Amino acid sequence: GVELLASRVEPAQPILRKVGIDLFDGDATEQDLFGVSHVVVTWTAMSEPTRARISQDLLRLEPGAKALCYTHAMTQDGFRKLHQHLVLLPWGADWVYVYKRV
């Protein structure tokens, strides 16, 4: 996984490694998505232009890859919505959408 803020990576990295997830700091739009099977995108605090840019980048995912998006639905073609749930998150009730790259 990629997190823009290094201060968030450091405490989470050891926990995630135990379940086979690598997390490092960087810009998600500059990452190679080859072989990535799952992506979690927290749209919650992102602007519409940023969401649109990242949605375009997610088209580099291979067919079958899954994307889990918080707060906002993905509007990019190339994905099929599998699930949509209203869930309780630390900031309150919010929508979670699960997509599959087609």
Rosetta silent file (secondary structure, phi, psi, omega in degrees, C-alpha in Angstrom):
SEQUENCE: GVELLASRVEPAQPILRKVGIDLFDGDATEQDLFGVSHVVVTWTAMSEPTRARISQDLLRLEPGAKALCYTHAMTQDGFRKLHQHLVLLPWGADWVYVYKRV
SCORE:     score description
SCORE:     0.000 S_00000001
   1 L     0.000  162.876 -179.516    0.000    0.000    0.000 S_00000001
   2 E  -126.985  131.940  176.981    0.940    3.612   -0.402 S_00000001
   3 E  -128.431  132.589 -177.456    0.330    6.390    2.100 S_00000001
   4 L   -66.104  -32.578 -176.126    1.253    9.989    1.404 S_00000001
   5 L  -101.060  116.016 -179.949    2.201   10.717    5.035 S_00000001
   6 H   -58.444  -32.190 -178.441    5.216    8.878    6.419 S_00000001
   7 H   -64.632  -20.848  176.801    3.961    9.497    9.969 S_00000001
   8 H   -90.061  -22.474 -178.929    1.016    7.189    9.226 S_00000001
   9 H   -73.842  -47.379 -172.918    3.150    4.483    7.655 S_00000001
  10 H   -52.944  -49.232 -178.959    5.527    3.899   10.551 S_00000001
  11 H   -73.091  -27.240 -176.036    2.984    2.698   13.164 S_00000001
  12 H   -86.814  -27.389 -172.893    0.941    0.631   10.687 S_00000001
  13 H   -55.378  -49.128 -178.661    3.762   -1.039    8.760 S_00000001
  14 H   -63.519  -35.882 -179.381    4.703   -3.765   11.287 S_00000001
  15 H   -68.547  -45.433 -178.733    1.064   -4.740   11.834 S_00000001
  16 H   -67.927  -34.686  179.084    0.266   -4.948    8.128 S_00000001
  17 H   -60.777  -31.567 -179.740    3.412   -6.928    7.328 S_00000001
  18 L   -62.415  -24.463  179.849    2.158   -9.687    9.634 S_00000001
  19 L  -110.387   17.754  173.234   -0.738  -10.263    7.209 S_00000001
  20 L    83.889   18.819  179.797    1.331   -9.928    4.037 S_00000001
  21 L  -108.915  127.477  174.842    0.669   -6.267    3.226 S_00000001
  22 L   -94.549  133.771  178.520    3.518   -3.919    2.369 S_00000001
  23 L  -129.727  131.994  177.553    2.947   -0.256    3.181 S_00000001
  24 E  -144.496  162.330 -178.870    5.270    2.589    2.278 S_00000001
  25 E   -88.113  144.944  179.608    5.092    6.342    1.954 S_00000001
  26 L   163.309 -175.866  179.122    4.770    7.971   -1.452 S_00000001
  27 L   -95.024  119.260 -176.343    2.405    9.329   -4.055 S_00000001
  28 H   -59.534  -28.235 -177.785   -0.143    6.701   -5.111 S_00000001
  29 H   -75.285   -8.333 -178.840   -0.321    8.133   -8.634 S_00000001
  30 H  -106.896   11.235 -174.529    3.359    7.313   -9.194 S_00000001
  31 L   -96.546  147.833  173.876    3.183    3.622   -8.239 S_00000001
  32 L   -77.718  123.167 -177.929    3.427    0.586  -10.467 S_00000001
  33 L   -97.453    8.220  179.462    0.115   -1.277  -10.161 S_00000001
  34 L   -62.249  127.644  177.241    1.319   -4.451  -11.887 S_00000001
  35 L    81.187   -0.741  179.179    0.294   -7.473   -9.835 S_00000001
  36 L   -76.179  128.010 -176.466   -1.752   -5.437   -7.342 S_00000001
  37 L  -101.189  -25.836 -177.739   -4.877   -7.397   -6.417 S_00000001
  38 E  -141.442  141.071  177.472   -6.593   -4.995   -3.978 S_00000001
  39 E  -133.439  134.216  173.446   -6.625   -1.222   -3.524 S_00000001
  40 E  -111.936  124.416 -178.245   -8.222    0.764   -0.699 S_00000001
  41 E  -122.428  118.780  177.928   -8.920    4.392   -1.544 S_00000001
  42 E   -94.573   89.333 -179.096  -10.122    6.791    1.126 S_00000001
  43 H   -69.072  -12.910 -166.528  -11.825    9.418   -1.046 S_00000001
  44 H   -43.555  -49.049 -175.947  -13.228   11.094    2.081 S_00000001
  45 H  -106.598   14.690 -178.460  -10.991   14.172    2.109 S_00000001
  46 L   -95.345  143.908  178.083  -10.048   14.232   -1.591 S_00000001
  47 L   -74.062  163.642  177.610  -11.304   16.837   -4.018 S_00000001
  48 H   -56.935  -46.222  178.492  -13.244   15.916   -7.155 S_00000001
  49 H   -61.738  -37.283  178.391  -10.215   16.587   -9.446 S_00000001
  50 H   -67.229  -42.996  177.671   -7.990   14.402   -7.256 S_00000001
  51 H   -61.167  -41.229  179.687  -10.557   11.584   -7.259 S_00000001
  52 H   -63.445  -42.558 -179.876  -10.830   11.828  -11.054 S_00000001
  53 H   -64.803  -44.468 -179.613   -7.037   11.655  -11.474 S_00000001
  54 H   -67.905  -36.711  176.275   -6.681    8.660   -9.154 S_00000001
  55 H   -58.649  -41.894  177.223   -9.626    6.911  -10.866 S_00000001
  56 H   -61.763  -43.410  179.597   -7.766    7.256  -14.176 S_00000001
  57 H   -62.522  -34.316 -178.858   -4.643    5.800  -12.560 S_00000001
  58 H   -67.045  -15.360  175.363   -6.645    2.833  -11.262 S_00000001
  59 L   -65.384  -14.783  176.449   -7.306    1.825  -14.867 S_00000001
  60 L   -76.435  -10.492  176.208   -3.748    0.448  -14.790 S_00000001
  61 L   -64.760  147.533  177.643   -4.986   -2.323  -12.469 S_00000001
  62 L   -74.771  150.574  175.976   -5.245   -5.725  -14.086 S_00000001
  63 L   -52.969  137.817 -179.032   -8.715   -7.178  -14.750 S_00000001
  64 L    98.842  -20.066  178.176  -10.055   -8.867  -11.634 S_00000001
  65 L   -65.189  150.087 -178.126   -8.363   -6.489   -9.191 S_00000001
  66 E  -112.477  144.601  176.639  -10.655   -5.056   -6.536 S_00000001
  67 E  -124.961  128.579  176.813  -10.951   -1.462   -5.324 S_00000001
  68 E  -108.858  120.975 -174.511  -12.578   -0.521   -2.028 S_00000001
  69 E  -120.389  131.093  177.227  -13.569    3.163   -1.928 S_00000001
  70 E   -93.907  142.332  168.963  -14.734    5.153    1.088 S_00000001
  71 L    77.990  -52.182 -175.720  -17.322    7.988    0.973 S_00000001
  72 L  -117.177  141.102  175.207  -17.629    8.520   -2.802 S_00000001
  73 L   -73.188  149.777  175.436  -18.621    6.110   -5.557 S_00000001
  74 L   -78.759  135.610 -179.614  -16.175    5.607   -8.410 S_00000001
  75 L  -108.310    1.054 -177.241  -17.410    7.147  -11.656 S_00000001
  76 L   -76.601  131.506  170.857  -14.665    5.740  -13.897 S_00000001
  77 L   -63.647  158.890  179.485  -15.620    3.247  -16.613 S_00000001
  78 L   101.450    0.864  178.930  -13.714   -0.010  -16.458 S_00000001
  79 E  -132.984  144.397  176.081  -15.007   -1.073  -13.049 S_00000001
  80 E  -113.126  128.904  179.495  -18.105   -2.999  -12.001 S_00000001
  81 E   -73.704  125.659  178.934  -19.658   -2.231   -8.618 S_00000001
  82 E   -96.539  -40.386 -175.730  -19.922   -5.406   -6.535 S_00000001
  83 E  -147.553  155.527  172.823  -21.172   -3.992   -3.222 S_00000001
  84 E  -145.610  122.513 -176.142  -22.267   -0.774   -1.573 S_00000001
  85 E  -135.516  141.970  169.433  -22.662   -0.601    2.214 S_00000001
  86 E   -91.586  120.278 -174.839  -23.344    2.071    4.794 S_00000001
  87 E  -128.522  161.120  176.293  -20.914    1.328    7.629 S_00000001
  88 E   -91.987  120.083 -179.392  -19.839    2.885   10.903 S_00000001
  89 E  -118.365  170.662 -178.248  -16.312    4.310   10.639 S_00000001
  90 L   -54.756  -28.301 -179.341  -14.241    6.358   13.123 S_00000001
  91 L   -95.002    3.232  178.720  -15.652    9.577   11.638 S_00000001
  92 E   122.176 -170.515  179.391  -19.262    8.328   11.629 S_00000001
  93 E   -71.225  135.595 -178.752  -21.551    6.479    9.245 S_00000001
  94 E  -154.762  162.693 -179.337  -20.252    6.502    5.684 S_00000001
  95 E   -86.775  142.205  171.905  -20.533    4.612    2.407 S_00000001
  96 E  -125.038  130.250 -178.490  -18.089    1.941    1.308 S_00000001
  97 E  -118.372  137.750  177.613  -18.093    0.782   -2.318 S_00000001
  98 E  -117.838  127.609 -177.664  -16.387   -2.347   -3.655 S_00000001
  99 E  -123.849  156.184  174.308  -15.477   -2.536   -7.341 S_00000001
 100 E  -121.483  132.240  177.406  -13.903   -5.089   -9.640 S_00000001
 101 E   -70.466  127.275  179.707  -11.667   -4.084  -12.544 S_00000001
 102 L  -110.753    0.000    0.000  -13.169   -5.430  -15.789 S_00000001
